[in-house]
Amino acid sequence: MGKEKLTMKSILIKDTTREERMEIVRRSITCGSGCENCDGCALGAGDVMDMYQPYIDGEKEIKECNQAYRTRYGIH
């Protein structure tokens, strides 16, 4: 059995398409319950896709969306 080489693709806006960013958010951000038919994030963010919409739209990087969330909810 050979070892598979894991390669990490950049998630930066400059390196992704809008569709790829949507998939990154969909796959990466979950509470474990799934988002289908969810009316708000149990973590207080509301709809997770809304929280990361600026990233999906290519306006802010994920780290900027996360920082805005932490600032809004006083998380350090």
Backbone torsions as a table, in degrees:
resi	resn	phi	psi	omega
1	MET	NA	125.1	177.3
2	GLY	-88.8	153.7	176.5
3	LYS	-81.6	133.7	176.0
4	GLU	-82.0	136.4	177.6
5	LYS	-83.5	124.2	177.8
6	LEU	-90.6	126.5	176.6
7	THR	-117.6	136.1	-178.8
8	MET	-103.4	117.1	177.1
9	LYS	-83.3	143.9	178.0
10	SER	-61.0	142.7	175.9
11	ILE	-105.1	8.5	178.6
12	LEU	-65.5	148.3	-179.5
13	ILE	-54.5	-42.9	-177.0
14	LYS	-63.9	-19.3	-176.4
15	ASP	-105.8	4.6	-174.8
16	THR	-134.2	157.2	172.1
17	THR	-92.6	167.1	177.7
18	ARG	-57.6	-43.1	-179.9
19	GLU	-62.5	-41.0	178.0
20	GLU	-64.3	-40.4	179.1
21	ARG	-64.9	-38.9	176.2
22	MET	-60.1	-43.5	179.9
23	GLU	-67.8	-38.9	177.4
24	ILE	-59.5	-47.1	179.4
25	VAL	-64.0	-47.1	-177.6
26	ARG	-59.8	-41.3	-177.5
27	ARG	-81.0	-30.3	-171.5
28	SER	-91.6	-31.1	-171.6
29	ILE	-109.5	104.4	179.1
30	THR	-152.9	147.7	177.8
31	CYS	-92.1	-4.4	-178.9
32	GLY	103.1	-14.4	-179.3
33	SER	-96.8	-11.8	-177.1
34	GLY	85.8	154.8	-175.8
35	CYS	-99.6	-12.3	-178.3
36	GLU	-61.3	129.8	-179.9
37	ASN	64.1	16.8	178.9
38	CYS	-83.0	137.0	179.0
39	ASP	-104.3	8.2	176.6
40	GLY	166.5	149.3	-178.2
41	CYS	-75.4	132.8	177.9
42	ALA	-63.3	-17.6	179.5
43	LEU	-87.7	1.6	175.9
44	GLY	93.5	5.0	-176.2
45	ALA	-87.4	-11.4	-171.9
46	GLY	79.0	-152.5	179.6
47	ASP	-64.9	120.2	-176.6
48	VAL	-60.1	-37.5	179.3
49	MET	-64.0	-35.7	176.4
50	ASP	-66.0	-40.6	180.0
51	MET	-59.0	-38.6	-177.4
52	TYR	-101.3	11.1	179.9
53	GLN	-58.4	-40.0	177.2
54	PRO	-60.2	-33.2	175.9
55	TYR	-69.9	-48.3	179.8
56	ILE	-56.5	-40.8	-178.7
57	ASP	-79.0	-3.1	177.8
58	GLY	80.2	21.9	-177.9
59	GLU	-96.7	-33.8	-178.8
60	LYS	-140.2	145.5	175.5
61	GLU	-73.4	161.9	179.4
62	ILE	-55.2	-43.0	-178.0
63	LYS	-61.6	-31.9	177.7
64	GLU	-71.8	-37.6	176.0
65	CYS	-64.5	-42.9	178.8
66	ASN	-63.5	-42.1	179.7
67	GLN	-64.1	-41.3	178.4
68	ALA	-61.5	-40.1	177.5
69	TYR	-63.3	-47.9	-179.6
70	ARG	-61.9	-41.7	179.3
71	THR	-64.5	-45.2	-178.0
72	ARG	-61.8	-38.0	-175.4
73	TYR	-104.5	10.2	175.4
74	GLY	66.0	33.0	180.0
75	ILE	-96.9	129.9	-178.1
76	HIS	-111.8	NA	NA
